[in-house]
């Protein structure tokens, strides 16, 4: 959340750039609707980002992704995300 707050403050000066946030615990349907509208920069937890990539809710062309991770066990998730983004 803190990263998204800073991103939002930075993007205020650039009205044409839209930031987004996808994290566990949020309603997936609401997140999917926001993603469909389009985001330029996405802040995401690794697990939730992978969820959205697997179901096709996120079209990653032209989207910058900031992955927030504190835990070393997410390395496997990051590899899976990298594989999905390289398609």
PyMOL Python script that loads the backbone (N, CA, C, O; Angstrom):
from pymol import cmd

cmd.read_pdbstr("""\
ATOM      1  N   UNK A   1       0.819  -1.195   0.000  1.00  0.00           N
ATOM      2  CA  UNK A   1       0.000   0.000   0.000  1.00  0.00           C
ATOM      3  C   UNK A   1       0.865   1.262   0.000  1.00  0.00           C
ATOM      4  O   UNK A   1       0.545   2.231  -0.689  1.00  0.00           O
ATOM      5  N   UNK A   2       1.944   1.258   0.757  1.00  0.00           N
ATOM      6  CA  UNK A   2       2.803   2.440   0.811  1.00  0.00           C
ATOM      7  C   UNK A   2       3.419   2.734  -0.544  1.00  0.00           C
ATOM      8  O   UNK A   2       3.519   3.890  -0.956  1.00  0.00           O
ATOM      9  N   UNK A   3       3.831   1.677  -1.237  1.00  0.00           N
ATOM     10  CA  UNK A   3       4.427   1.867  -2.562  1.00  0.00           C
ATOM     11  C   UNK A   3       3.399   2.469  -3.515  1.00  0.00           C
ATOM     12  O   UNK A   3       3.719   3.368  -4.293  1.00  0.00           O
ATOM     13  N   UNK A   4       2.176   1.976  -3.453  1.00  0.00           N
ATOM     14  CA  UNK A   4       1.114   2.502  -4.320  1.00  0.00           C
ATOM     15  C   UNK A   4       0.818   3.955  -3.974  1.00  0.00           C
ATOM     16  O   UNK A   4       0.570   4.760  -4.871  1.00  0.00           O
ATOM     17  N   UNK A   5       0.839   4.303  -2.694  1.00  0.00           N
ATOM     18  CA  UNK A   5       0.598   5.692  -2.291  1.00  0.00           C
ATOM     19  C   UNK A   5       1.666   6.621  -2.865  1.00  0.00           C
ATOM     20  O   UNK A   5       1.347   7.706  -3.353  1.00  0.00           O
ATOM     21  N   UNK A   6       2.919   6.207  -2.811  1.00  0.00           N
ATOM     22  CA  UNK A   6       4.004   7.010  -3.378  1.00  0.00           C
ATOM     23  C   UNK A   6       3.854   7.103  -4.894  1.00  0.00           C
ATOM     24  O   UNK A   6       4.028   8.174  -5.477  1.00  0.00           O
ATOM     25  N   UNK A   7       3.530   5.976  -5.530  1.00  0.00           N
ATOM     26  CA  UNK A   7       3.319   5.972  -6.974  1.00  0.00           C
ATOM     27  C   UNK A   7       2.199   6.937  -7.355  1.00  0.00           C
ATOM     28  O   UNK A   7       2.340   7.704  -8.307  1.00  0.00           O
ATOM     29  N   UNK A   8       1.104   6.905  -6.629  1.00  0.00           N
ATOM     30  CA  UNK A   8      -0.020   7.801  -6.918  1.00  0.00           C
ATOM     31  C   UNK A   8       0.403   9.260  -6.807  1.00  0.00           C
ATOM     32  O   UNK A   8       0.015  10.087  -7.632  1.00  0.00           O
ATOM     33  N   UNK A   9       1.200   9.575  -5.788  1.00  0.00           N
ATOM     34  CA  UNK A   9       1.682  10.951  -5.624  1.00  0.00           C
ATOM     35  C   UNK A   9       2.572  11.355  -6.802  1.00  0.00           C
ATOM     36  O   UNK A   9       2.486  12.483  -7.287  1.00  0.00           O
ATOM     37  N   UNK A  10       3.415  10.447  -7.256  1.00  0.00           N
ATOM     38  CA  UNK A  10       4.282  10.746  -8.391  1.00  0.00           C
ATOM     39  C   UNK A  10       3.496  10.914  -9.687  1.00  0.00           C
ATOM     40  O   UNK A  10       3.815  11.773 -10.510  1.00  0.00           O
ATOM     41  N   UNK A  11       2.474  10.095  -9.860  1.00  0.00           N
ATOM     42  CA  UNK A  11       1.706  10.117 -11.113  1.00  0.00           C
ATOM     43  C   UNK A  11       0.731  11.281 -11.210  1.00  0.00           C
ATOM     44  O   UNK A  11       0.188  11.534 -12.285  1.00  0.00           O
ATOM     45  N   UNK A  12       0.495  11.993 -10.119  1.00  0.00           N
ATOM     46  CA  UNK A  12      -0.429  13.138 -10.168  1.00  0.00           C
ATOM     47  C   UNK A  12       0.002  14.167 -11.208  1.00  0.00           C
ATOM     48  O   UNK A  12      -0.833  14.838 -11.815  1.00  0.00           O
ATOM     49  N   UNK A  13       1.294  14.282 -11.404  1.00  0.00           N
ATOM     50  CA  UNK A  13       1.814  15.257 -12.364  1.00  0.00           C
ATOM     51  C   UNK A  13       1.671  14.769 -13.808  1.00  0.00           C
ATOM     52  O   UNK A  13       1.841  15.542 -14.751  1.00  0.00           O
ATOM     53  N   UNK A  14       1.362  13.500 -13.972  1.00  0.00           N
ATOM     54  CA  UNK A  14       1.259  12.897 -15.302  1.00  0.00           C
ATOM     55  C   UNK A  14      -0.132  12.274 -15.448  1.00  0.00           C
ATOM     56  O   UNK A  14      -0.307  11.066 -15.285  1.00  0.00           O
ATOM     57  N   UNK A  15      -1.103  13.109 -15.754  1.00  0.00           N
ATOM     58  CA  UNK A  15      -2.505  12.684 -15.771  1.00  0.00           C
ATOM     59  C   UNK A  15      -2.767  11.544 -16.744  1.00  0.00           C
ATOM     60  O   UNK A  15      -3.712  10.780 -16.545  1.00  0.00           O
ATOM     61  N   UNK A  16      -1.962  11.407 -17.788  1.00  0.00           N
ATOM     62  CA  UNK A  16      -2.165  10.359 -18.787  1.00  0.00           C
ATOM     63  C   UNK A  16      -1.658   8.992 -18.328  1.00  0.00           C
ATOM     64  O   UNK A  16      -1.946   7.985 -18.975  1.00  0.00           O
ATOM     65  N   UNK A  17      -0.915   8.938 -17.233  1.00  0.00           N
ATOM     66  CA  UNK A  17      -0.438   7.670 -16.687  1.00  0.00           C
ATOM     67  C   UNK A  17      -1.334   7.237 -15.539  1.00  0.00           C
ATOM     68  O   UNK A  17      -1.607   8.016 -14.626  1.00  0.00           O
ATOM     69  N   UNK A  18      -1.786   6.005 -15.588  1.00  0.00           N
ATOM     70  CA  UNK A  18      -2.685   5.472 -14.571  1.00  0.00           C
ATOM     71  C   UNK A  18      -1.965   4.374 -13.794  1.00  0.00           C
ATOM     72  O   UNK A  18      -1.381   3.464 -14.382  1.00  0.00           O
ATOM     73  N   UNK A  19      -2.013   4.472 -12.480  1.00  0.00           N
ATOM     74  CA  UNK A  19      -1.417   3.443 -11.628  1.00  0.00           C
ATOM     75  C   UNK A  19      -2.483   2.491 -11.123  1.00  0.00           C
ATOM     76  O   UNK A  19      -3.659   2.848 -11.049  1.00  0.00           O
ATOM     77  N   UNK A  20      -2.074   1.285 -10.776  1.00  0.00           N
ATOM     78  CA  UNK A  20      -3.002   0.290 -10.257  1.00  0.00           C
ATOM     79  C   UNK A  20      -2.370  -0.503  -9.135  1.00  0.00           C
ATOM     80  O   UNK A  20      -1.150  -0.505  -8.976  1.00  0.00           O
ATOM     81  N   UNK A  21      -3.200  -1.174  -8.360  1.00  0.00           N
ATOM     82  CA  UNK A  21      -2.759  -1.972  -7.226  1.00  0.00           C
ATOM     83  C   UNK A  21      -3.541  -3.275  -7.205  1.00  0.00           C
ATOM     84  O   UNK A  21      -4.772  -3.259  -7.227  1.00  0.00           O
ATOM     85  N   UNK A  22      -2.840  -4.406  -7.163  1.00  0.00           N
ATOM     86  CA  UNK A  22      -3.487  -5.706  -6.984  1.00  0.00           C
ATOM     87  C   UNK A  22      -2.753  -6.440  -5.864  1.00  0.00           C
ATOM     88  O   UNK A  22      -1.557  -6.715  -5.953  1.00  0.00           O
ATOM     89  N   UNK A  23      -3.504  -6.745  -4.815  1.00  0.00           N
ATOM     90  CA  UNK A  23      -2.936  -7.404  -3.643  1.00  0.00           C
ATOM     91  C   UNK A  23      -3.913  -8.450  -3.130  1.00  0.00           C
ATOM     92  O   UNK A  23      -5.118  -8.357  -3.364  1.00  0.00           O
ATOM     93  N   UNK A  24      -3.391  -9.429  -2.441  1.00  0.00           N
ATOM     94  CA  UNK A  24      -4.249 -10.437  -1.829  1.00  0.00           C
ATOM     95  C   UNK A  24      -5.173  -9.797  -0.807  1.00  0.00           C
ATOM     96  O   UNK A  24      -4.823  -8.802  -0.173  1.00  0.00           O
ATOM     97  N   UNK A  25      -6.340 -10.370  -0.656  1.00  0.00           N
ATOM     98  CA  UNK A  25      -7.308  -9.837   0.294  1.00  0.00           C
ATOM     99  C   UNK A  25      -8.296  -8.869  -0.320  1.00  0.00           C
ATOM    100  O   UNK A  25      -9.309  -8.541   0.297  1.00  0.00           O
ATOM    101  N   UNK A  26      -8.016  -8.412  -1.520  1.00  0.00           N
ATOM    102  CA  UNK A  26      -8.944  -7.530  -2.222  1.00  0.00           C
ATOM    103  C   UNK A  26      -9.868  -8.374  -3.094  1.00  0.00           C
ATOM    104  O   UNK A  26      -9.550  -9.522  -3.405  1.00  0.00           O
ATOM    105  N   UNK A  27     -10.981  -7.825  -3.479  1.00  0.00           N
ATOM    106  CA  UNK A  27     -11.945  -8.525  -4.323  1.00  0.00           C
ATOM    107  C   UNK A  27     -11.401  -8.614  -5.742  1.00  0.00           C
ATOM    108  O   UNK A  27     -11.143  -7.588  -6.372  1.00  0.00           O
ATOM    109  N   UNK A  28     -11.223  -9.830  -6.252  1.00  0.00           N
ATOM    110  CA  UNK A  28     -10.634 -10.029  -7.584  1.00  0.00           C
ATOM    111  C   UNK A  28     -11.455  -9.394  -8.696  1.00  0.00           C
ATOM    112  O   UNK A  28     -10.903  -8.877  -9.667  1.00  0.00           O
ATOM    113  N   UNK A  29     -12.754  -9.434  -8.553  1.00  0.00           N
ATOM    114  CA  UNK A  29     -13.613  -8.852  -9.582  1.00  0.00           C
ATOM    115  C   UNK A  29     -13.394  -7.354  -9.725  1.00  0.00           C
ATOM    116  O   UNK A  29     -13.363  -6.837 -10.842  1.00  0.00           O
ATOM    117  N   UNK A  30     -13.241  -6.651  -8.609  1.00  0.00           N
ATOM    118  CA  UNK A  30     -12.992  -5.210  -8.657  1.00  0.00           C
ATOM    119  C   UNK A  30     -11.622  -4.927  -9.267  1.00  0.00           C
ATOM    120  O   UNK A  30     -11.459  -3.996 -10.054  1.00  0.00           O
ATOM    121  N   UNK A  31     -10.634  -5.752  -8.887  1.00  0.00           N
ATOM    122  CA  UNK A  31      -9.298  -5.584  -9.459  1.00  0.00           C
ATOM    123  C   UNK A  31      -9.324  -5.822 -10.968  1.00  0.00           C
ATOM    124  O   UNK A  31      -8.715  -5.075 -11.734  1.00  0.00           O
ATOM    125  N   UNK A  32     -10.028  -6.860 -11.380  1.00  0.00           N
ATOM    126  CA  UNK A  32     -10.108  -7.200 -12.802  1.00  0.00           C
ATOM    127  C   UNK A  32     -10.748  -6.056 -13.587  1.00  0.00           C
ATOM    128  O   UNK A  32     -10.301  -5.731 -14.686  1.00  0.00           O
ATOM    129  N   UNK A  33     -11.785  -5.450 -13.031  1.00  0.00           N
ATOM    130  CA  UNK A  33     -12.444  -4.326 -13.698  1.00  0.00           C
ATOM    131  C   UNK A  33     -11.493  -3.146 -13.856  1.00  0.00           C
ATOM    132  O   UNK A  33     -11.482  -2.492 -14.899  1.00  0.00           O
ATOM    133  N   UNK A  34     -10.685  -2.869 -12.814  1.00  0.00           N
ATOM    134  CA  UNK A  34      -9.711  -1.785 -12.898  1.00  0.00           C
ATOM    135  C   UNK A  34      -8.642  -2.090 -13.946  1.00  0.00           C
ATOM    136  O   UNK A  34      -8.219  -1.204 -14.689  1.00  0.00           O
ATOM    137  N   UNK A  35      -8.213  -3.348 -13.998  1.00  0.00           N
ATOM    138  CA  UNK A  35      -7.189  -3.732 -14.968  1.00  0.00           C
ATOM    139  C   UNK A  35      -7.704  -3.623 -16.396  1.00  0.00           C
ATOM    140  O   UNK A  35      -6.956  -3.252 -17.302  1.00  0.00           O
ATOM    141  N   UNK A  36      -8.972  -3.942 -16.600  1.00  0.00           N
ATOM    142  CA  UNK A  36      -9.558  -3.847 -17.942  1.00  0.00           C
ATOM    143  C   UNK A  36      -9.573  -2.413 -18.447  1.00  0.00           C
ATOM    144  O   UNK A  36      -9.444  -2.169 -19.646  1.00  0.00           O
ATOM    145  N   UNK A  37      -9.733  -1.460 -17.524  1.00  0.00           N
ATOM    146  CA  UNK A  37      -9.731  -0.047 -17.914  1.00  0.00           C
ATOM    147  C   UNK A  37      -8.354   0.391 -18.378  1.00  0.00           C
ATOM    148  O   UNK A  37      -8.217   1.360 -19.125  1.00  0.00           O
ATOM    149  N   UNK A  38      -7.329  -0.333 -17.927  1.00  0.00           N
ATOM    150  CA  UNK A  38      -5.964  -0.036 -18.350  1.00  0.00           C
ATOM    151  C   UNK A  38      -5.157   0.664 -17.281  1.00  0.00           C
ATOM    152  O   UNK A  38      -5.626   1.617 -16.658  1.00  0.00           O
ATOM    153  N   UNK A  39      -3.952   0.194 -17.071  1.00  0.00           N
ATOM    154  CA  UNK A  39      -3.011   0.823 -16.151  1.00  0.00           C
ATOM    155  C   UNK A  39      -1.652   0.894 -16.842  1.00  0.00           C
ATOM    156  O   UNK A  39      -1.295   0.016 -17.627  1.00  0.00           O
ATOM    157  N   UNK A  40      -0.906   1.944 -16.540  1.00  0.00           N
ATOM    158  CA  UNK A  40       0.439   2.093 -17.096  1.00  0.00           C
ATOM    159  C   UNK A  40       1.480   1.492 -16.170  1.00  0.00           C
ATOM    160  O   UNK A  40       2.467   0.913 -16.623  1.00  0.00           O
ATOM    161  N   UNK A  41       1.253   1.634 -14.849  1.00  0.00           N
ATOM    162  CA  UNK A  41       2.175   1.098 -13.851  1.00  0.00           C
ATOM    163  C   UNK A  41       1.343   0.342 -12.824  1.00  0.00           C
ATOM    164  O   UNK A  41       0.372   0.868 -12.280  1.00  0.00           O
ATOM    165  N   UNK A  42       1.735  -0.884 -12.572  1.00  0.00           N
ATOM    166  CA  UNK A  42       0.985  -1.740 -11.661  1.00  0.00           C
ATOM    167  C   UNK A  42       1.860  -2.135 -10.475  1.00  0.00           C
ATOM    168  O   UNK A  42       2.978  -2.619 -10.651  1.00  0.00           O
ATOM    169  N   UNK A  43       1.347  -1.926  -9.278  1.00  0.00           N
ATOM    170  CA  UNK A  43       1.999  -2.393  -8.052  1.00  0.00           C
ATOM    171  C   UNK A  43       1.245  -3.649  -7.639  1.00  0.00           C
ATOM    172  O   UNK A  43       0.020  -3.633  -7.518  1.00  0.00           O
ATOM    173  N   UNK A  44       1.988  -4.753  -7.419  1.00  0.00           N
ATOM    174  CA  UNK A  44       1.314  -6.025  -7.156  1.00  0.00           C
ATOM    175  C   UNK A  44       2.128  -6.896  -6.223  1.00  0.00           C
ATOM    176  O   UNK A  44       3.358  -6.841  -6.203  1.00  0.00           O
ATOM    177  N   UNK A  45       1.417  -7.700  -5.450  1.00  0.00           N
ATOM    178  CA  UNK A  45       2.091  -8.763  -4.723  1.00  0.00           C
ATOM    179  C   UNK A  45       2.264  -9.918  -5.703  1.00  0.00           C
ATOM    180  O   UNK A  45       1.435 -10.095  -6.596  1.00  0.00           O
ATOM    181  N   UNK A  46       3.328 -10.707  -5.551  1.00  0.00           N
ATOM    182  CA  UNK A  46       3.625 -11.742  -6.548  1.00  0.00           C
ATOM    183  C   UNK A  46       2.487 -12.739  -6.766  1.00  0.00           C
ATOM    184  O   UNK A  46       2.170 -13.065  -7.910  1.00  0.00           O
ATOM    185  N   UNK A  47       1.878 -13.222  -5.704  1.00  0.00           N
ATOM    186  CA  UNK A  47       0.822 -14.216  -5.843  1.00  0.00           C
ATOM    187  C   UNK A  47      -0.389 -13.697  -6.584  1.00  0.00           C
ATOM    188  O   UNK A  47      -0.935 -14.380  -7.451  1.00  0.00           O
ATOM    189  N   UNK A  48      -0.813 -12.485  -6.244  1.00  0.00           N
ATOM    190  CA  UNK A  48      -1.999 -11.928  -6.897  1.00  0.00           C
ATOM    191  C   UNK A  48      -1.707 -11.573  -8.356  1.00  0.00           C
ATOM    192  O   UNK A  48      -2.572 -11.732  -9.217  1.00  0.00           O
ATOM    193  N   UNK A  49      -0.507 -11.098  -8.635  1.00  0.00           N
ATOM    194  CA  UNK A  49      -0.143 -10.820 -10.016  1.00  0.00           C
ATOM    195  C   UNK A  49      -0.187 -12.093 -10.843  1.00  0.00           C
ATOM    196  O   UNK A  49      -0.702 -12.093 -11.961  1.00  0.00           O
ATOM    197  N   UNK A  50       0.349 -13.174 -10.303  1.00  0.00           N
ATOM    198  CA  UNK A  50       0.322 -14.452 -11.012  1.00  0.00           C
ATOM    199  C   UNK A  50      -1.114 -14.913 -11.233  1.00  0.00           C
ATOM    200  O   UNK A  50      -1.438 -15.422 -12.305  1.00  0.00           O
ATOM    201  N   UNK A  51      -1.979 -14.742 -10.232  1.00  0.00           N
ATOM    202  CA  UNK A  51      -3.405 -15.084 -10.394  1.00  0.00           C
ATOM    203  C   UNK A  51      -3.999 -14.375 -11.605  1.00  0.00           C
ATOM    204  O   UNK A  51      -4.646 -15.002 -12.443  1.00  0.00           O
ATOM    205  N   UNK A  52      -3.777 -13.071 -11.694  1.00  0.00           N
ATOM    206  CA  UNK A  52      -4.360 -12.293 -12.786  1.00  0.00           C
ATOM    207  C   UNK A  52      -3.742 -12.655 -14.135  1.00  0.00           C
ATOM    208  O   UNK A  52      -4.431 -12.651 -15.154  1.00  0.00           O
ATOM    209  N   UNK A  53      -2.451 -12.966 -14.144  1.00  0.00           N
ATOM    210  CA  UNK A  53      -1.818 -13.380 -15.394  1.00  0.00           C
ATOM    211  C   UNK A  53      -2.356 -14.726 -15.870  1.00  0.00           C
ATOM    212  O   UNK A  53      -2.555 -14.928 -17.068  1.00  0.00           O
ATOM    213  N   UNK A  54      -2.590 -15.645 -14.937  1.00  0.00           N
ATOM    214  CA  UNK A  54      -3.054 -16.981 -15.309  1.00  0.00           C
ATOM    215  C   UNK A  54      -4.467 -16.981 -15.865  1.00  0.00           C
ATOM    216  O   UNK A  54      -4.781 -17.785 -16.743  1.00  0.00           O
ATOM    217  N   UNK A  55      -5.319 -16.103 -15.376  1.00  0.00           N
ATOM    218  CA  UNK A  55      -6.697 -16.070 -15.871  1.00  0.00           C
ATOM    219  C   UNK A  55      -6.879 -15.090 -17.028  1.00  0.00           C
ATOM    220  O   UNK A  55      -7.982 -14.934 -17.551  1.00  0.00           O
ATOM    221  N   UNK A  56      -5.793 -14.436 -17.422  1.00  0.00           N
ATOM    222  CA  UNK A  56      -5.865 -13.528 -18.561  1.00  0.00           C
ATOM    223  C   UNK A  56      -6.484 -12.181 -18.254  1.00  0.00           C
ATOM    224  O   UNK A  56      -6.888 -11.467 -19.172  1.00  0.00           O
ATOM    225  N   UNK A  57      -6.568 -11.817 -16.986  1.00  0.00           N
ATOM    226  CA  UNK A  57      -7.164 -10.534 -16.622  1.00  0.00           C
ATOM    227  C   UNK A  57      -6.219  -9.369 -16.870  1.00  0.00           C
ATOM    228  O   UNK A  57      -6.646  -8.215 -16.925  1.00  0.00           O
ATOM    229  N   UNK A  58      -4.947  -9.671 -17.019  1.00  0.00           N
ATOM    230  CA  UNK A  58      -3.955  -8.612 -17.194  1.00  0.00           C
ATOM    231  C   UNK A  58      -3.282  -8.766 -18.543  1.00  0.00           C
ATOM    232  O   UNK A  58      -2.599  -9.756 -18.805  1.00  0.00           O
ATOM    233  N   UNK A  59      -3.482  -7.788 -19.382  1.00  0.00           N
ATOM    234  CA  UNK A  59      -2.752  -7.733 -20.643  1.00  0.00           C
ATOM    235  C   UNK A  59      -1.507  -6.924 -20.358  1.00  0.00           C
ATOM    236  O   UNK A  59      -1.593  -5.729 -20.075  1.00  0.00           O
ATOM    237  N   UNK A  60      -0.353  -7.558 -20.428  1.00  0.00           N
ATOM    238  CA  UNK A  60       0.869  -6.939 -19.929  1.00  0.00           C
ATOM    239  C   UNK A  60       1.632  -6.113 -20.945  1.00  0.00           C
ATOM    240  O   UNK A  60       2.723  -5.634 -20.637  1.00  0.00           O
ATOM    241  N   UNK A  61       1.110  -5.931 -22.127  1.00  0.00           N
ATOM    242  CA  UNK A  61       1.822  -5.134 -23.118  1.00  0.00           C
ATOM    243  C   UNK A  61       1.772  -3.669 -22.710  1.00  0.00           C
ATOM    244  O   UNK A  61       0.697  -3.095 -22.537  1.00  0.00           O
ATOM    245  N   UNK A  62       2.935  -3.083 -22.562  1.00  0.00           N
ATOM    246  CA  UNK A  62       3.015  -1.672 -22.230  1.00  0.00           C
ATOM    247  C   UNK A  62       2.761  -1.346 -20.771  1.00  0.00           C
ATOM    248  O   UNK A  62       2.588  -0.176 -20.432  1.00  0.00           O
ATOM    249  N   UNK A  63       2.733  -2.340 -19.897  1.00  0.00           N
ATOM    250  CA  UNK A  63       2.489  -2.102 -18.475  1.00  0.00           C
ATOM    251  C   UNK A  63       3.795  -2.300 -17.727  1.00  0.00           C
ATOM    252  O   UNK A  63       4.448  -3.335 -17.863  1.00  0.00           O
ATOM    253  N   UNK A  64       4.172  -1.302 -16.936  1.00  0.00           N
ATOM    254  CA  UNK A  64       5.312  -1.458 -16.042  1.00  0.00           C
ATOM    255  C   UNK A  64       4.810  -2.100 -14.763  1.00  0.00           C
ATOM    256  O   UNK A  64       3.769  -1.697 -14.245  1.00  0.00           O
ATOM    257  N   UNK A  65       5.520  -3.084 -14.241  1.00  0.00           N
ATOM    258  CA  UNK A  65       5.062  -3.810 -13.068  1.00  0.00           C
ATOM    259  C   UNK A  65       6.079  -3.660 -11.949  1.00  0.00           C
ATOM    260  O   UNK A  65       7.261  -3.948 -12.132  1.00  0.00           O
ATOM    261  N   UNK A  66       5.613  -3.205 -10.783  1.00  0.00           N
ATOM    262  CA  UNK A  66       6.426  -3.160  -9.572  1.00  0.00           C
ATOM    263  C   UNK A  66       5.942  -4.285  -8.674  1.00  0.00           C
ATOM    264  O   UNK A  66       4.793  -4.276  -8.231  1.00  0.00           O
ATOM    265  N   UNK A  67       6.802  -5.247  -8.402  1.00  0.00           N
ATOM    266  CA  UNK A  67       6.410  -6.389  -7.584  1.00  0.00           C
ATOM    267  C   UNK A  67       6.926  -6.179  -6.174  1.00  0.00           C
ATOM    268  O   UNK A  67       8.128  -6.032  -5.951  1.00  0.00           O
ATOM    269  N   UNK A  68       6.015  -6.167  -5.243  1.00  0.00           N
ATOM    270  CA  UNK A  68       6.378  -5.967  -3.848  1.00  0.00           C
ATOM    271  C   UNK A  68       6.494  -7.314  -3.167  1.00  0.00           C
ATOM    272  O   UNK A  68       5.524  -8.068  -3.098  1.00  0.00           O
ATOM    273  N   UNK A  69       7.662  -7.614  -2.671  1.00  0.00           N
ATOM    274  CA  UNK A  69       7.887  -8.906  -2.037  1.00  0.00           C
ATOM    275  C   UNK A  69       8.852  -8.753  -0.878  1.00  0.00           C
ATOM    276  O   UNK A  69       9.907  -8.134  -1.018  1.00  0.00           O
ATOM    277  N   UNK A  70       8.495  -9.312   0.256  1.00  0.00           N
ATOM    278  CA  UNK A  70       9.377  -9.290   1.415  1.00  0.00           C
ATOM    279  C   UNK A  70       9.924 -10.664   1.743  1.00  0.00           C
ATOM    280  O   UNK A  70      10.833 -10.779   2.564  1.00  0.00           O
ATOM    281  N   UNK A  71       9.412 -11.676   1.142  1.00  0.00           N
ATOM    282  CA  UNK A  71       9.711 -13.043   1.563  1.00  0.00           C
ATOM    283  C   UNK A  71      10.512 -13.782   0.501  1.00  0.00           C
ATOM    284  O   UNK A  71      10.179 -13.718  -0.682  1.00  0.00           O
ATOM    285  N   UNK A  72      11.551 -14.474   0.905  1.00  0.00           N
ATOM    286  CA  UNK A  72      12.413 -15.160  -0.057  1.00  0.00           C
ATOM    287  C   UNK A  72      11.726 -16.345  -0.728  1.00  0.00           C
ATOM    288  O   UNK A  72      12.187 -16.807  -1.772  1.00  0.00           O
ATOM    289  N   UNK A  73      10.637 -16.846  -0.154  1.00  0.00           N
ATOM    290  CA  UNK A  73       9.940 -17.975  -0.757  1.00  0.00           C
ATOM    291  C   UNK A  73       9.214 -17.592  -2.039  1.00  0.00           C
ATOM    292  O   UNK A  73       8.762 -18.463  -2.783  1.00  0.00           O
ATOM    293  N   UNK A  74       9.102 -16.297  -2.298  1.00  0.00           N
ATOM    294  CA  UNK A  74       8.411 -15.867  -3.514  1.00  0.00           C
ATOM    295  C   UNK A  74       9.290 -15.988  -4.747  1.00  0.00           C
ATOM    296  O   UNK A  74       8.848 -15.666  -5.850  1.00  0.00           O
ATOM    297  N   UNK A  75      10.518 -16.442  -4.586  1.00  0.00           N
ATOM    298  CA  UNK A  75      11.414 -16.578  -5.735  1.00  0.00           C
ATOM    299  C   UNK A  75      10.782 -17.467  -6.804  1.00  0.00           C
ATOM    300  O   UNK A  75      10.852 -17.146  -7.990  1.00  0.00           O
ATOM    301  N   UNK A  76      10.178 -18.555  -6.411  1.00  0.00           N
ATOM    302  CA  UNK A  76       9.496 -19.425  -7.374  1.00  0.00           C
ATOM    303  C   UNK A  76       8.366 -18.702  -8.075  1.00  0.00           C
ATOM    304  O   UNK A  76       8.168 -18.869  -9.279  1.00  0.00           O
ATOM    305  N   UNK A  77       7.619 -17.895  -7.325  1.00  0.00           N
ATOM    306  CA  UNK A  77       6.537 -17.116  -7.932  1.00  0.00           C
ATOM    307  C   UNK A  77       7.098 -16.103  -8.920  1.00  0.00           C
ATOM    308  O   UNK A  77       6.534 -15.905  -9.996  1.00  0.00           O
ATOM    309  N   UNK A  78       8.200 -15.467  -8.563  1.00  0.00           N
ATOM    310  CA  UNK A  78       8.792 -14.475  -9.453  1.00  0.00           C
ATOM    311  C   UNK A  78       9.263 -15.114 -10.757  1.00  0.00           C
ATOM    312  O   UNK A  78       9.161 -14.501 -11.819  1.00  0.00           O
ATOM    313  N   UNK A  79       9.775 -16.337 -10.683  1.00  0.00           N
ATOM    314  CA  UNK A  79      10.175 -17.039 -11.896  1.00  0.00           C
ATOM    315  C   UNK A  79       8.965 -17.351 -12.765  1.00  0.00           C
ATOM    316  O   UNK A  79       9.028 -17.221 -13.987  1.00  0.00           O
ATOM    317  N   UNK A  80       7.856 -17.762 -12.138  1.00  0.00           N
ATOM    318  CA  UNK A  80       6.636 -18.047 -12.892  1.00  0.00           C
ATOM    319  C   UNK A  80       6.096 -16.779 -13.550  1.00  0.00           C
ATOM    320  O   UNK A  80       5.643 -16.806 -14.694  1.00  0.00           O
ATOM    321  N   UNK A  81       6.150 -15.673 -12.817  1.00  0.00           N
ATOM    322  CA  UNK A  81       5.683 -14.392 -13.366  1.00  0.00           C
ATOM    323  C   UNK A  81       6.547 -13.991 -14.546  1.00  0.00           C
ATOM    324  O   UNK A  81       6.040 -13.568 -15.585  1.00  0.00           O
ATOM    325  N   UNK A  82       7.858 -14.125 -14.381  1.00  0.00           N
ATOM    326  CA  UNK A  82       8.768 -13.811 -15.480  1.00  0.00           C
ATOM    327  C   UNK A  82       8.468 -14.625 -16.722  1.00  0.00           C
ATOM    328  O   UNK A  82       8.515 -14.109 -17.839  1.00  0.00           O
ATOM    329  N   UNK A  83       8.160 -15.898 -16.526  1.00  0.00           N
ATOM    330  CA  UNK A  83       7.821 -16.766 -17.662  1.00  0.00           C
ATOM    331  C   UNK A  83       6.537 -16.278 -18.327  1.00  0.00           C
ATOM    332  O   UNK A  83       6.460 -16.257 -19.555  1.00  0.00           O
ATOM    333  N   UNK A  84       5.525 -15.885 -17.546  1.00  0.00           N
ATOM    334  CA  UNK A  84       4.262 -15.405 -18.107  1.00  0.00           C
ATOM    335  C   UNK A  84       4.457 -14.085 -18.851  1.00  0.00           C
ATOM    336  O   UNK A  84       3.869 -13.876 -19.911  1.00  0.00           O
ATOM    337  N   UNK A  85       5.279 -13.200 -18.298  1.00  0.00           N
ATOM    338  CA  UNK A  85       5.484 -11.890 -18.920  1.00  0.00           C
ATOM    339  C   UNK A  85       6.316 -11.987 -20.197  1.00  0.00           C
ATOM    340  O   UNK A  85       6.252 -11.101 -21.048  1.00  0.00           O
ATOM    341  N   UNK A  86       7.089 -13.049 -20.331  1.00  0.00           N
ATOM    342  CA  UNK A  86       7.938 -13.169 -21.526  1.00  0.00           C
ATOM    343  C   UNK A  86       7.197 -13.804 -22.700  1.00  0.00           C
ATOM    344  O   UNK A  86       7.775 -13.937 -23.779  1.00  0.00           O
ATOM    345  N   UNK A  87       5.953 -14.195 -22.525  1.00  0.00           N
ATOM    346  CA  UNK A  87       5.185 -14.809 -23.614  1.00  0.00           C
ATOM    347  C   UNK A  87       4.956 -13.854 -24.753  1.00  0.00           C
ATOM    348  O   UNK A  87       4.327 -14.217 -25.747  1.00  0.00           O
TER     349      UNK A  87
END
""", "prot")
cmd.dss("prot")
cmd.show_as("cartoon", "prot")
cmd.util.cbc("prot")
cmd.orient("prot")
